[in-house]
Amino acid sequence: MSGSVVLIHLAGAVALMLFATRMVKTGVERAYGDVLRHRLRATMRNPFMAVLAGTGLAIALQSSTAVTLLVGSFAGAGIVSGAAGQLAVRGAEIGSAIVTKLLTFDLTLLVPLCLIAGTVMFMATERRDWRQIGRILVGIGLLILSLEMIGQASEPLRESQLLPVIINYFSSDPLTAFLLAALITWLFQSSIAAVLLMATLAGRGLITPELGVVLVLGVNLGSSIIAPMLTRNAEPGVRVVPIGNLLMRGVGSLVMLVLFMSVRPQVNFLGATASDQIVNAHILFNVIILLAGLPLAGLVYRASEKIVALGTKAGSADSLQVAELSALNDAALDVPSQALANATREVVRVCETVEIMLKRIIELYEDADVDKIKALASLDDRVDRKHAAIKLYLAKVTKNPLTEAEALRCQELIGACVKLEQVGDIIVRNLLVHVRKKLEHGLNFTEEGWRELLAFHASVLANARLAFNVLVSRDAETARQLVLEKDRLRDREKETSQSHFLRLRDGSARSIETSSIHLDTIRDLKQINSLLASMAYPVLEEQGLLRGSRLKAS
């Protein structure tokens, strides 16, 4: 078999492994994403539980990067503390390493079982949760199969005369090997896939254990770079946890590389085979980083904040400013399809402005001043201007003959724009009033009450993003999910109100002082959520999935 054919087979096997890993992750997120996020928020107040929560979530999602991004968003929204976020990420790295270890066992029999069970579950029912479980099982089967394919594809390399030369070169130049492993991991976007690839090659005698340890350290450097790169344009608060992970794991890998090359210890204690030694070295490294991270979590988080602050070019008030652009091109009015596309682009910009307002308002509850309040209020003026301009533009579009679909889309855009303008008004005329009242009277929520508000706001913000996606994609499944989330939020409102009244009954002074603000905020956020959820109704009506004002039973 020629070298090019061997490389094609190996590349195909690696591609299948990456696809299968992504498939499992997507299935878990769709089936259990909301539950996992809720459990993570609820358990991260305790440092030990934060580590366990991060470990469990990484095992479920098969991705420490996904956990890092999720925890970073929680920290950015103030749902969890920075130190707890750092510990959760440390646990996530352990969870990711455990997944790697599990996949090195002989799981050949699971391949047909997972493929058969997963395919049957996916094709035999329309229930979303069962279909996602089927997706997960098929992904696991393909993942195990890909490992077998990598082993078979790499078998001819053992007879290669060039390979020993390459291995000897990298063994004599560990820094290059270290950086190459980091690059491969960044390209894979998965430390699990990178370590499994190296362990499989080591099991075939293609990589020495000593070189494997160097490569594992490079994998951890590359993995720690992924999340900061993905969040480089995110809000400063969201970027802090990924930067902290880079400081701990990335810098830790460099320190361990220097120590390993200086001492050159025997690696036999890591396992009986080269494959085991590489995987166990990966686990040991992350355990060491976890133990070092326990006492350093607070220090690392403060250092991360300073690093992020250095890269922030604009202040909080300036960051609210969005360039005043318009997609409403009058030259396209004679072509309704193009005009409607232009109007859609403009409504999406209104969505972006409303999302900024919705994200910023909860921050003002915790840290407000006159300038920040004025900056947020000015965005509502922008929403009003764009709302008026879009309505006028769509009125001009209707002067031309329209197909039935174009007429319905025009009405849908007008309705969405009206709802977005109403959301902006609620934020400025209601929520900002609560902020001013809280600021003027120096009031503070109880810790439990504040956590409830943050969680409720996070759900509304997530639903807002679903609504904006529905507006663009017109996807029926997403629209259905959005309306279902409206019902769940109604239940959460009842639970939150009951908890608040229990605190009032117990005589909590801070609960009494902030009672009206707390309840009014929940009410206003629920109203915002209802307006946004109603943006899904035209899509559901078109698909015949809406009966009156309620979803049809599935």
Buried (B, 14 or more C-beta within 10 A) or exposed (E): EEEEEBEEBBEBBBEBBBBBBBBBBBBBBBBBBBEBBEBBBEBBEEBEBBBBBBBBBBBBBBBBBBBBBBBBBBBBBBBBBBBBBBBBBBBBBBBBBBBBBEBBEEBEEBBEEBBEBBBEBBEEEEEBEBBBBBBBBBBBBBBBBBBBBBBBBBBBBEEEEEBEEEBEEBBEEBEEBBBBBBBBBBEBBBBBBBBBBBBBBBBBEBBBBBBBBBBBBBBBBBBBBBBBEBBEEBBBBBBBBBBBBBBBBBBBBBBBBEEBBEEEEEBEEBBEBBBBBBBBBBBBBBBEBBEBBEEBBEBBBBBBBEBBEEEEEEEBBEBBEEEEEBBBBEEBBEEBEBBBBBBBBBBBBBBEBBBBBBBBBBBBBBEBEEEBBEBBBEBBEBBBEBBEBBBEBBEEBBEEEBEEEBBBBBEBBBBBBBBBBBBBEBBBEBBBEBBBBBBEEEBEBBEBBBBBBBBBBBBBBBBBBBBBBBBEEBBBBBBBBBBBBBEEBEEBBEEBBEBBEEBEEEEBEBBEBBBEBBBBBBBBBBBBBBBBBBBBBBBBEBBEBBEEEEBEEE
